[in-house]
Amino acid sequence: MKTTKDPIIMDPKLEKVLEKHKQVFEELPKDILPKREHDHAIDIIAWSNPPNIKPYRYPYQQIIEIERLV
């Protein structure tokens, strides 16, 4: 099991890229999500069931096998 104190062996090319773009990889992002006036939400009704719709059409033999496995 690796710990944070274990040395990391990297390709020298990768080390060059990391060093060149050091500020990108070391700074934490300040604003991850955009600020909006209204945020999107999906209201879930407690007593409702999700629709039971098969997303793809399958050949008859494959449908039988899928139903058998599920």
N, CA, C and O atoms as a GROMACS GRO file, in nm:
protein
  280
    1MET      N    1   0.084  -0.120   0.000
    1MET     CA    2   0.000   0.000   0.000
    1MET      C    3   0.088   0.125   0.000
    1MET      O    4   0.182   0.136   0.078
    2LYS      N    5   0.054   0.218  -0.090
    2LYS     CA    6   0.131   0.341  -0.098
    2LYS      C    7   0.082   0.442   0.005
    2LYS      O    8  -0.038   0.455   0.029
    3THR      N    9   0.175   0.512   0.064
    3THR     CA   10   0.140   0.622   0.154
    3THR      C   11   0.188   0.750   0.090
    3THR      O   12   0.257   0.748  -0.012
    4THR      N   13   0.151   0.861   0.148
    4THR     CA   14   0.191   0.990   0.091
    4THR      C   15   0.342   1.014   0.104
    4THR      O   16   0.396   1.098   0.033
    5LYS      N   17   0.409   0.941   0.194
    5LYS     CA   18   0.553   0.959   0.212
    5LYS      C   19   0.635   0.875   0.115
    5LYS      O   20   0.756   0.895   0.104
    6ASP      N   21   0.571   0.782   0.046
    6ASP     CA   22   0.644   0.700  -0.050
    6ASP      C   23   0.690   0.787  -0.168
    6ASP      O   24   0.614   0.871  -0.215
    7PRO      N   25   0.812   0.766  -0.215
    7PRO     CA   26   0.858   0.846  -0.330
    7PRO      C   27   0.780   0.808  -0.457
    7PRO      O   28   0.744   0.692  -0.479
    8ILE      N   29   0.755   0.908  -0.538
    8ILE     CA   30   0.684   0.886  -0.664
    8ILE      C   31   0.786   0.892  -0.777
    8ILE      O   32   0.860   0.989  -0.790
    9ILE      N   33   0.789   0.787  -0.857
    9ILE     CA   34   0.881   0.782  -0.971
    9ILE      C   35   0.804   0.826  -1.094
    9ILE      O   36   0.702   0.767  -1.131
   10MET      N   37   0.853   0.934  -1.159
   10MET     CA   38   0.785   0.989  -1.276
   10MET      C   39   0.878   0.994  -1.395
   10MET      O   40   1.001   0.999  -1.383
   11ASP      N   41   0.815   0.994  -1.509
   11ASP     CA   42   0.888   1.012  -1.634
   11ASP      C   43   0.944   1.155  -1.635
   11ASP      O   44   0.873   1.249  -1.598
   12PRO      N   45   1.068   1.174  -1.675
   12PRO     CA   46   1.127   1.309  -1.679
   12PRO      C   47   1.048   1.408  -1.765
   12PRO      O   48   1.044   1.527  -1.736
   13LYS      N   49   0.985   1.358  -1.872
   13LYS     CA   50   0.904   1.446  -1.958
   13LYS      C   51   0.784   1.499  -1.881
   13LYS      O   52   0.746   1.616  -1.894
   14LEU      N   53   0.724   1.413  -1.802
   14LEU     CA   54   0.608   1.454  -1.722
   14LEU      C   55   0.651   1.554  -1.615
   14LEU      O   56   0.579   1.650  -1.587
   15GLU      N   57   0.767   1.532  -1.556
   15GLU     CA   58   0.818   1.626  -1.456
   15GLU      C   59   0.839   1.765  -1.516
   15GLU      O   60   0.810   1.866  -1.451
   16LYS      N   61   0.888   1.771  -1.640
   16LYS     CA   62   0.908   1.899  -1.708
   16LYS      C   63   0.776   1.972  -1.727
   16LYS      O   64   0.767   2.093  -1.704
   17VAL      N   65   0.674   1.898  -1.770
   17VAL     CA   66   0.542   1.959  -1.792
   17VAL      C   67   0.485   2.010  -1.660
   17VAL      O   68   0.432   2.121  -1.654
   18LEU      N   69   0.496   1.930  -1.555
   18LEU     CA   70   0.445   1.971  -1.424
   18LEU      C   71   0.519   2.094  -1.372
   18LEU      O   72   0.458   2.184  -1.313
   19GLU      N   73   0.648   2.097  -1.394
   19GLU     CA   74   0.725   2.212  -1.349
   19GLU      C   75   0.690   2.338  -1.429
   19GLU      O   76   0.678   2.447  -1.373
   20LYS      N   77   0.674   2.322  -1.559
   20LYS     CA   78   0.642   2.436  -1.646
   20LYS      C   79   0.505   2.496  -1.610
   20LYS      O   80   0.488   2.617  -1.613
   21HIS      N   81   0.409   2.410  -1.576
   21HIS     CA   82   0.273   2.456  -1.545
   21HIS      C   83   0.242   2.439  -1.397
   21HIS      O   84   0.132   2.401  -1.359
   22LYS      N   85   0.340   2.468  -1.315
   22LYS     CA   86   0.332   2.449  -1.171
   22LYS      C   87   0.210   2.518  -1.108
   22LYS      O   88   0.141   2.460  -1.025
   23GLN      N   89   0.185   2.642  -1.148
   23GLN     CA   90   0.076   2.718  -1.087
   23GLN      C   91  -0.061   2.655  -1.115
   23GLN      O   92  -0.152   2.668  -1.034
   24VAL      N   93  -0.076   2.589  -1.227
   24VAL     CA   94  -0.204   2.525  -1.261
   24VAL      C   95  -0.231   2.407  -1.170
   24VAL      O   96  -0.345   2.386  -1.127
   25PHE      N   97  -0.128   2.330  -1.139
   25PHE     CA   98  -0.146   2.209  -1.061
   25PHE      C   99  -0.140   2.231  -0.911
   25PHE      O  100  -0.186   2.146  -0.835
   26GLU      N  101  -0.084   2.342  -0.865
   26GLU     CA  102  -0.071   2.364  -0.722
   26GLU      C  103  -0.182   2.451  -0.664
   26GLU      O  104  -0.217   2.435  -0.547
   27GLU      N  105  -0.238   2.541  -0.742
   27GLU     CA  106  -0.342   2.628  -0.691
   27GLU      C  107  -0.476   2.556  -0.688
   27GLU      O  108  -0.512   2.484  -0.782
   28LEU      N  109  -0.548   2.575  -0.580
   28LEU     CA  110  -0.682   2.519  -0.571
   28LEU      C  111  -0.781   2.612  -0.642
   28LEU      O  112  -0.768   2.734  -0.631
   29PRO      N  113  -0.879   2.557  -0.712
   29PRO     CA  114  -0.976   2.642  -0.779
   29PRO      C  115  -1.060   2.717  -0.676
   29PRO      O  116  -1.099   2.662  -0.573
   30LYS      N  117  -1.087   2.843  -0.706
   30LYS     CA  118  -1.165   2.926  -0.613
   30LYS      C  119  -1.315   2.911  -0.639
   30LYS      O  120  -1.393   2.897  -0.545
   31ASP      N  121  -1.355   2.915  -0.764
   31ASP     CA  122  -1.496   2.904  -0.800
   31ASP      C  123  -1.512   2.786  -0.894
   31ASP      O  124  -1.482   2.797  -1.013
   32ILE      N  125  -1.559   2.676  -0.843
   32ILE     CA  126  -1.576   2.558  -0.926
   32ILE      C  127  -1.703   2.568  -1.008
   32ILE      O  128  -1.702   2.545  -1.129
   33LEU      N  129  -1.812   2.602  -0.943
   33LEU     CA  130  -1.940   2.611  -1.013
   33LEU      C  131  -1.969   2.755  -1.053
   33LEU      O  132  -1.936   2.848  -0.980
   34PRO      N  133  -2.031   2.774  -1.169
   34PRO     CA  134  -2.067   2.910  -1.207
   34PRO      C  135  -2.179   2.962  -1.118
   34PRO      O  136  -2.263   2.886  -1.069
   35LYS      N  137  -2.179   3.091  -1.097
   35LYS     CA  138  -2.284   3.152  -1.015
   35LYS      C  139  -2.400   3.190  -1.107
   35LYS      O  140  -2.382   3.261  -1.206
   36ARG      N  141  -2.517   3.142  -1.073
   36ARG     CA  142  -2.636   3.167  -1.154
   36ARG      C  143  -2.746   3.226  -1.068
   36ARG      O  144  -2.749   3.209  -0.946
   37GLU      N  145  -2.836   3.296  -1.135
   37GLU     CA  146  -2.950   3.352  -1.064
   37GLU      C  147  -3.044   3.239  -1.018
   37GLU      O  148  -3.097   3.242  -0.907
   38HIS      N  149  -3.062   3.138  -1.107
   38HIS     CA  150  -3.147   3.023  -1.073
   38HIS      C  151  -3.066   2.897  -1.093
   38HIS      O  152  -2.994   2.883  -1.192
   39ASP      N  153  -3.078   2.806  -1.000
   39ASP     CA  154  -3.006   2.681  -1.011
   39ASP      C  155  -3.103   2.572  -1.057
   39ASP      O  156  -3.220   2.573  -1.018
   40HIS      N  157  -3.055   2.479  -1.138
   40HIS     CA  158  -3.138   2.371  -1.190
   40HIS      C  159  -3.164   2.269  -1.080
   40HIS      O  160  -3.074   2.236  -1.002
   41ALA      N  161  -3.286   2.219  -1.074
   41ALA     CA  162  -3.320   2.115  -0.976
   41ALA      C  163  -3.425   2.024  -1.037
   41ALA      O  164  -3.508   2.068  -1.117
   42ILE      N  165  -3.421   1.898  -0.999
   42ILE     CA  166  -3.523   1.802  -1.040
   42ILE      C  167  -3.601   1.764  -0.914
   42ILE      O  168  -3.547   1.703  -0.822
   43ASP      N  169  -3.726   1.801  -0.913
   43ASP     CA  170  -3.809   1.769  -0.797
   43ASP      C  171  -3.853   1.623  -0.805
   43ASP      O  172  -3.903   1.578  -0.907
   44ILE      N  173  -3.833   1.552  -0.696
   44ILE     CA  174  -3.871   1.411  -0.690
   44ILE      C  175  -3.991   1.398  -0.599
   44ILE      O  176  -3.988   1.441  -0.483
   45ILE      N  177  -4.097   1.339  -0.653
   45ILE     CA  178  -4.218   1.319  -0.575
   45ILE      C  179  -4.203   1.188  -0.498
   45ILE      O  180  -4.167   1.086  -0.556
   46ALA      N  181  -4.230   1.192  -0.368
   46ALA     CA  182  -4.202   1.078  -0.281
   46ALA      C  183  -4.275   0.951  -0.322
   46ALA      O  184  -4.217   0.843  -0.312
   47TRP      N  185  -4.399   0.959  -0.367
   47TRP     CA  186  -4.477   0.838  -0.395
   47TRP      C  187  -4.468   0.792  -0.540
   47TRP      O  188  -4.528   0.691  -0.576
   48SER      N  189  -4.395   0.862  -0.622
   48SER     CA  190  -4.388   0.825  -0.764
   48SER      C  191  -4.278   0.721  -0.789
   48SER      O  192  -4.181   0.713  -0.714
   49ASN      N  193  -4.296   0.643  -0.893
   49ASN     CA  194  -4.198   0.543  -0.934
   49ASN      C  195  -4.129   0.590  -1.062
   49ASN      O  196  -4.193   0.654  -1.146
   50PRO      N  197  -4.002   0.560  -1.078
   50PRO     CA  198  -3.936   0.596  -1.204
   50PRO      C  199  -3.994   0.515  -1.319
   50PRO      O  200  -4.039   0.402  -1.298
   51PRO      N  201  -3.995   0.570  -1.439
   51PRO     CA  202  -4.051   0.496  -1.551
   51PRO      C  203  -3.968   0.372  -1.582
   51PRO      O  204  -3.845   0.374  -1.574
   52ASN      N  205  -4.036   0.264  -1.616
   52ASN     CA  206  -3.968   0.140  -1.649
   52ASN      C  207  -3.968   0.126  -1.801
   52ASN      O  208  -4.051   0.055  -1.859
   53ILE      N  209  -3.874   0.194  -1.865
   53ILE     CA  210  -3.865   0.196  -2.010
   53ILE      C  211  -3.729   0.140  -2.050
   53ILE      O  212  -3.626   0.183  -1.999
   54LYS      N  213  -3.729   0.045  -2.141
   54LYS     CA  214  -3.603  -0.011  -2.188
   54LYS      C  215  -3.540   0.088  -2.285
   54LYS      O  216  -3.606   0.134  -2.379
   55PRO      N  217  -3.414   0.123  -2.263
   55PRO     CA  218  -3.352   0.226  -2.344
   55PRO      C  219  -3.316   0.184  -2.487
   55PRO      O  220  -3.303   0.269  -2.576
   56TYR      N  221  -3.299   0.054  -2.510
   56TYR     CA  222  -3.258   0.009  -2.643
   56TYR      C  223  -3.346  -0.106  -2.690
   56TYR      O  224  -3.405  -0.177  -2.610
   57ARG      N  225  -3.353  -0.123  -2.820
   57ARG     CA  226  -3.423  -0.238  -2.877
   57ARG      C  227  -3.324  -0.351  -2.896
   57ARG      O  228  -3.215  -0.333  -2.950
   58TYR      N  229  -3.364  -0.468  -2.852
   58TYR     CA  230  -3.279  -0.586  -2.864
   58TYR      C  231  -3.351  -0.694  -2.944
   58TYR      O  232  -3.474  -0.695  -2.948
   59PRO      N  233  -3.278  -0.782  -3.009
   59PRO     CA  234  -3.340  -0.897  -3.075
   59PRO      C  235  -3.409  -0.986  -2.971
   59PRO      O  236  -3.369  -0.988  -2.854
   60TYR      N  237  -3.512  -1.057  -3.013
   60TYR     CA  238  -3.595  -1.136  -2.923
   60TYR      C  239  -3.512  -1.231  -2.836
   60TYR      O  240  -3.536  -1.239  -2.715
   61GLN      N  241  -3.418  -1.303  -2.894
   61GLN     CA  242  -3.337  -1.398  -2.818
   61GLN      C  243  -3.252  -1.326  -2.712
   61GLN      O  244  -3.230  -1.378  -2.602
   62GLN      N  245  -3.206  -1.209  -2.746
   62GLN     CA  246  -3.124  -1.134  -2.651
   62GLN      C  247  -3.211  -1.081  -2.536
   62GLN      O  248  -3.166  -1.077  -2.422
   63ILE      N  249  -3.333  -1.041  -2.566
   63ILE     CA  250  -3.426  -0.995  -2.462
   63ILE      C  251  -3.452  -1.108  -2.363
   63ILE      O  252  -3.452  -1.085  -2.242
   64ILE      N  253  -3.475  -1.227  -2.412
   64ILE     CA  254  -3.500  -1.342  -2.326
   64ILE      C  255  -3.380  -1.364  -2.233
   64ILE      O  256  -3.397  -1.387  -2.113
   65GLU      N  257  -3.260  -1.357  -2.288
   65GLU     CA  258  -3.140  -1.378  -2.207
   65GLU      C  259  -3.122  -1.265  -2.104
   65GLU      O  260  -3.085  -1.291  -1.989
   66ILE      N  261  -3.147  -1.143  -2.143
   66ILE     CA  262  -3.135  -1.030  -2.049
   66ILE      C  263  -3.234  -1.047  -1.934
   66ILE      O  264  -3.198  -1.031  -1.818
   67GLU      N  265  -3.359  -1.081  -1.967
   67GLU     CA  266  -3.462  -1.102  -1.863
   67GLU      C  267  -3.422  -1.216  -1.772
   67GLU      O  268  -3.444  -1.210  -1.651
   68ARG      N  269  -3.363  -1.320  -1.828
   68ARG     CA  270  -3.321  -1.434  -1.747
   68ARG      C  271  -3.210  -1.394  -1.650
   68ARG      O  272  -3.209  -1.437  -1.535
   69LEU      N  273  -3.118  -1.311  -1.696
   69LEU     CA  274  -3.007  -1.268  -1.612
   69LEU      C  275  -3.048  -1.168  -1.506
   69LEU      O  276  -2.995  -1.166  -1.395
   70VAL      N  277  -3.144  -1.085  -1.541
   70VAL     CA  278  -3.186  -0.981  -1.446
   70VAL      C  279  -3.291  -1.040  -1.355
   70VAL      O  280  -3.341  -0.970  -1.267
   0.00000   0.00000   0.00000
